[in-house]
């Protein structure tokens, strides 16, 4: 079995920072092959090169029992060997292992004015904002029809928030808080749940960031999810002179769609206060019963059956994509899991779309372009839906206000 021929001293400090499951998952995701396993004692892994060459004597030993007398030495030898294989130093290897299948939302804080520190209370509020954003997005991803954001959650959401969210290592010489979301295993042809959580959050934050611009149109759509994300930033309105940048970094596995946002979104205190005013105005403009639904803790409620449905023959509707996401319940019925919400005049229409249409709508939304849908329209007590398809490259641009 392969032993590292490197000095393991630099890698011993990493031993408490990595778990056996992290390393095992990392090797699997990196294309390594589990050649042998001794239950509870060790795993033996072959690199892709060794598999191609058929050199099974070059297996890397991963110790499993931290009660073994030489566990720390064995693990340090493995880490040194992996660093040699990947050409990393100790810190680079730790970064590689800890983020192999984790998407990351970086909260970069820039103090404004004199001083080289951030008040502890404000740093804590930033971490609380990150945690709340992922909670909201997980709830929304699990049920895109949700309008209340209380403590009730499915087992899928509870498992994700317990095991799939972590705080990463801060970056040296800066105030950066990496909030990490595990992508998770593929579910058929759909992206993993954790990746969909981050995609939905990225799309919502991009939309929310537009509201901070001068002259943002008062009629620009605010979906309940986007409004909740905007409200999650409220603790920063009480902060001092801080500027916050949010940046998404996407794990290599699975590959991220090319059109999801990668650039930084900046929120200073004045922008957050402007958002707070906008969300309050949007809530006050709703009917009283809807306000109660948005503000009250979630509770179990029985939906009344739909008593009337009016169907209209095929027509074309052009409007603005105000929401986009993935609904697992559609997949369970054998339907496309992707959907968009199209605002046409004063009305919103929900439409199931395929993967290509999802990408097209996502690009249009990012670019501020309207989209056109063609299909049969149904109007019922639960809302309005379109059954059809998107019309490509025949859509007018959405005029943005300066």
C-alpha positions in Angstrom: 0.0 0.0 0.0 1.2 3.5 -0.8 2.9 5.6 1.8 3.7 9.2 1.4 7.4 9.9 1.1 6.9 13.5 2.2 7.5 15.3 5.5 4.1 14.9 7.2 4.8 17.6 9.8 2.9 20.3 7.9 -0.2 18.1 7.6 -0.6 17.0 11.2 -2.3 20.2 12.1 -5.0 19.4 9.5 -6.0 16.2 11.2 -8.6 17.7 13.6 -10.0 19.8 10.7 -11.0 16.9 8.4 -13.2 14.0 9.1 -13.0 10.5 7.6 -16.4 11.1 5.8 -15.2 14.4 4.3 -12.1 12.7 2.8 -14.0 9.6 1.6 -16.7 11.8 0.0 -14.0 14.0 -1.6 -12.1 11.0 -3.1 -15.3 9.5 -4.5 -16.4 12.9 -6.0 -12.8 13.3 -7.5 -13.1 10.1 -9.4 -11.0 7.8 -7.1 -12.0 4.2 -6.8 -12.5 2.3 -3.5 -10.3 -0.7 -4.1 -10.8 -2.4 -0.7 -12.4 -1.8 2.7 -11.8 -3.3 6.1 -15.0 -2.5 8.0 -14.4 0.0 10.8 -10.6 0.0 10.2 -9.5 1.4 6.8 -10.4 2.2 3.2 -8.0 1.7 0.3 -8.4 4.2 -2.5 -6.9 4.2 -6.1 -6.3 7.4 -8.0 -7.7 7.7 -11.5 -4.1 7.3 -12.8 -3.6 4.1 -10.9 -6.9 2.7 -12.2 -5.9 3.5 -15.8 -2.5 1.9 -15.3 -3.8 -1.1 -13.4 -1.3 -0.5 -10.6 -3.4 -1.6 -7.6 -0.3 -1.6 -5.3 -0.4 2.2 -5.2 -3.6 2.3 -3.1 -3.9 5.2 -0.5 -4.9 4.1 3.0 -7.6 6.1 4.8 -7.8 5.1 8.5 -11.3 4.9 9.8 -10.9 4.3 13.6 -9.7 7.5 15.4 -9.1 5.3 18.5 -6.2 3.6 16.8 -2.8 4.4 18.3 -1.3 5.6 15.0 -4.5 7.2 13.6 -3.0 10.7 13.5 0.2 9.6 11.8 -1.7 7.5 9.2 -4.1 10.3 8.4 -1.2 12.8 8.1 0.6 10.4 5.7 -2.6 10.2 3.6 -3.0 14.0 3.5 0.7 14.4 2.5 0.3 11.9 -0.2 -2.9 13.6 -1.5 -1.1 17.0 -1.5 1.8 15.5 -3.5 -0.7 14.0 -6.0 -2.6 17.3 -6.5 0.4 19.6 -6.2 -1.1 21.4 -3.1 0.4 22.7 0.1 -1.5 22.0 3.4 -3.9 25.0 3.2 -4.7 24.4 -0.5 -5.4 20.7 0.2 -7.7 21.6 3.1 -9.6 24.0 0.8 -9.8 21.4 -1.9 -11.2 18.7 0.4 -13.7 21.0 2.3 -15.2 22.5 -0.9 -15.2 19.6 -3.3 -18.9 19.3 -3.4 -19.9 22.5 -1.5 -21.3 25.7 -3.1 -20.2 28.7 -1.1 -21.8 32.1 -0.4 -19.0 34.5 0.6 -20.0 37.4 2.9 -17.2 39.9 2.5 -17.3 42.8 5.0 -15.5 46.1 4.3 -15.4 48.4 7.3 -16.0 52.0 6.3 -13.8 54.6 8.0 -10.9 54.2 10.4 -10.2 50.9 12.2 -9.1 47.4 11.2 -11.8 45.5 13.0 -15.5 44.7 12.8 -17.8 44.9 16.0 -18.6 41.4 17.2 -22.3 42.0 17.3 -22.3 43.1 13.6 -20.2 40.0 12.6 -22.7 37.8 14.5 -25.6 39.5 12.6 -23.9 38.7 9.3 -23.7 35.0 10.1 -27.3 35.1 11.2 -28.3 36.7 7.9 -26.5 33.9 6.0 -28.1 31.2 8.0 -31.6 32.7 7.5 -31.1 33.1 3.8 -30.3 29.4 3.4 -33.2 28.4 5.6 -35.6 30.5 3.5 -34.2 29.2 0.2 -34.4 25.6 1.5 -38.1 26.1 2.4 -38.8 27.7 -0.9 -37.0 25.0 -2.9 -39.0 22.3 -1.1 -42.3 24.1 -1.7 -42.3 27.1 -4.1 -45.9 27.8 -3.3 -45.0 28.7 0.3 -45.9 32.2 1.4 -45.2 31.8 5.2 -41.8 31.1 6.6 -42.3 29.8 10.1 -40.6 26.8 11.8 -42.6 24.1 10.1 -40.3 22.2 7.7 -40.2 18.8 5.9 -37.7 16.1 6.7 -35.8 17.0 3.5 -35.3 20.6 4.6 -34.5 19.6 8.2 -31.8 17.1 7.0 -30.3 19.7 4.7 -30.1 22.4 7.3 -28.6 20.0 9.9 -26.0 18.3 7.7 -25.7 20.3 4.5 -24.8 23.8 5.8 -21.4 24.8 7.3 -19.3 27.8 8.0 -16.0 27.5 6.1 -12.5 28.8 7.0 -12.3 32.5 6.9 -9.8 34.0 4.4 -6.5 35.3 5.8 -6.2 39.0 6.1 -9.9 39.8 5.3 -13.3 39.8 6.9 -14.8 37.0 4.8 -17.4 34.5 6.2 -17.9 31.6 3.8 -21.3 30.0 4.3 -21.2 26.6 2.6 -24.0 24.5 1.2 -23.4 20.8 0.3 -24.7 20.1 -3.2 -25.7 16.5 -2.3 -26.2 13.5 -4.5 -28.0 13.7 -7.9 -31.7 12.9 -7.9 -32.3 11.3 -11.3 -31.7 14.0 -13.9 -32.3 16.9 -11.5 -29.6 18.9 -9.8 -29.1 17.9 -6.2 -31.3 19.6 -3.6 -28.5 21.7 -2.1 -27.5 23.0 -5.6 -31.2 24.0 -6.2 -31.3 25.8 -2.9 -28.3 27.9 -3.9 -29.5 28.5 -7.4 -32.8 29.8 -6.1 -31.0 32.0 -3.6 -28.7 33.4 -6.3 -31.6 34.3 -8.5 -33.6 35.9 -5.6 -30.6 37.9 -4.4 -29.9 39.2 -8.0 -33.5 40.4 -8.1 -33.4 41.9 -4.7 -30.2 43.7 -5.5 -31.9 45.4 -8.4 -34.4 46.9 -6.0 -31.6 48.9 -4.4 -30.8 50.8 -7.6 -32.0 54.4 -8.0 -35.4 54.7 -9.7 -36.3 51.0 -9.3 -39.8 50.7 -10.8 -42.4 50.6 -8.0 -44.4 48.0 -10.0 -41.5 45.6 -10.3 -42.7 42.3 -9.1 -41.8 41.1 -5.6 -42.6 37.4 -5.1 -43.1 36.3 -1.5 -39.8 34.4 -1.5 -37.8 37.5 -2.8 -39.6 39.7 -0.3 -38.6 37.3 2.5 -34.9 37.3 1.3 -34.9 41.1 1.3 -36.3 41.1 4.9 -33.6 38.7 6.0 -31.1 41.6 5.4 -32.8 43.8 8.0 -30.3 43.1 10.8 -27.7 44.9 8.7 -29.7 48.1 8.6 -28.8 48.5 12.3 -25.1 48.0 11.6 -22.6 50.7 11.6 -20.7 51.9 8.6 -20.2 48.6 6.8 -20.3 47.5 3.2 -21.2 43.9 2.4 -20.4 42.0 -0.7 -22.1 38.7 -1.5 -20.4 36.3 -4.0 -21.3 32.8 -5.0 -18.6 30.2 -5.7 -20.0 27.0 -7.3 -18.7 23.5 -6.6 -17.2 21.7 -9.6 -19.6 18.8 -9.1 -22.2 19.1 -10.4 -21.2 21.8 -12.9 -23.1 25.0 -12.4 -25.2 26.5 -15.2 -23.3 29.1 -17.1 -25.9 31.8 -16.6 -26.2 31.8 -12.8 -24.6 34.9 -11.2 -21.0 34.7 -10.3 -20.2 38.4 -9.8 -20.4 40.2 -6.5 -23.5 41.9 -5.2 -22.8 44.9 -2.9 -25.2 46.0 -0.1 -24.3 49.0 2.1 -26.4 50.1 5.0 -28.3 52.7 3.0 -29.2 50.0 0.4 -30.5 47.7 3.1 -32.6 50.5 4.6 -34.0 51.2 1.2 -34.9 47.6 0.8 -36.6 47.6 4.2 -38.8 50.5 3.2 -39.7 48.8 -0.1 -40.7 45.5 1.6 -42.8 47.3 4.1 -44.6 49.3 1.4 -45.1 46.1 -0.6 -46.6 44.3 2.4 -48.8 47.3 3.3 -50.2 47.3 -0.2 -51.4 43.7 0.1 -54.9 42.8 1.3 -55.1 42.4 5.1 -55.5 38.6 4.9 -52.4 38.3 2.8 -50.4 40.4 5.2 -51.5 38.1 8.0 -50.3 35.1 6.0 -46.9 36.6 5.3 -46.3 37.8 8.9 -47.8 35.0 11.0 -45.9 31.8 12.0 -46.7 29.0 9.6 -49.6 26.8 10.7 -51.4 23.7 9.3 -54.3 24.8 7.1 -56.8 23.0 5.0 -57.1 24.2 1.4 -60.6 24.6 0.1 -61.1 22.6 -3.1 -61.1 24.4 -6.3 -64.7 24.9 -7.3 -64.3 26.7 -10.7 -61.8 26.5 -13.5 -62.0 28.5 -16.6 -59.9 27.5 -19.6 -59.1 29.7 -22.5 -57.9 28.5 -25.9 -54.3 28.8 -26.9 -52.9 32.3 -26.7 -49.7 34.2 -26.4 -48.8 36.2 -23.3 -45.7 38.4 -22.9 -44.5 39.5 -19.5 -41.7 39.6 -16.9 -40.3 36.5 -15.2 -40.8 37.4 -11.5 -39.9 34.0 -10.0 -38.2 30.8 -11.2 -37.4 27.6 -9.4 -37.7 23.8 -9.1 -40.7 22.0 -7.6 -40.1 18.4 -6.6 -43.8 17.6 -6.5 -44.0 18.1 -10.2 -41.3 15.5 -10.7 -43.2 13.0 -8.5 -46.1 13.3 -10.9 -43.8 12.7 -13.9 -43.9 16.4 -15.0 -41.1 18.9 -15.5 -39.8 20.0 -12.1 -38.8 23.5 -13.4 -41.3 26.4 -13.3 -41.5 30.1 -13.9 -43.9 32.8 -12.7 -44.8 35.2 -15.5 -46.3 38.6 -14.6 -48.5 39.9 -17.4 -50.1 43.3 -16.5 -51.6 42.9 -13.1 -51.8 39.0 -13.2 -49.3 36.3 -12.5 -49.2 33.0 -14.3 -47.4 29.8 -13.2 -45.9 27.7 -16.0 -44.0 24.4 -16.0 -41.0 24.5 -18.3 -38.3 22.1 -19.4 -34.6 22.4 -18.7 -33.8 24.5 -21.9 -36.7 26.8 -21.2 -35.6 27.2 -17.6 -32.1 28.3 -18.8 -33.7 30.6 -21.4 -36.0 32.2 -18.8 -33.1 32.6 -16.3 -31.0 34.4 -18.9 -34.0 36.7 -19.8 -34.6 37.5 -16.2 -30.9 38.3 -15.6 -30.8 40.5 -18.7 -34.1 42.3 -17.9 -35.9 40.9 -20.9 -39.6 40.0 -21.2 -40.5 36.5 -22.4 -43.5 35.2 -24.4 -45.4 32.1 -23.5 -47.8 30.3 -25.8 -50.4 27.8 -24.5 -53.7 27.2 -22.9 -54.5 29.4 -19.9 -56.5 28.1 -16.9 -57.9 30.5 -14.3 -59.1 29.0 -11.0 -59.3 29.9 -7.3 -55.7 28.9 -6.8 -54.4 31.3 -9.4 -53.5 31.2 -13.1 -51.5 28.7 -15.0 -50.2 28.3 -18.6 -49.8 24.9 -20.2 -47.6 25.3 -23.3 -44.1 26.5 -24.1 -41.9 29.6 -24.3 -41.5 31.4 -27.6 -37.8 31.9 -28.3 -36.1 35.1 -29.7 -39.4 36.9 -30.3 -39.6 38.7 -27.1 -39.3 42.5 -26.6 -36.7 44.0 -24.2 -37.8 45.2 -20.8 -37.0 48.9 -20.6 -35.1 49.5 -17.4 -35.3 52.7 -15.6 -32.0 54.5 -14.7 
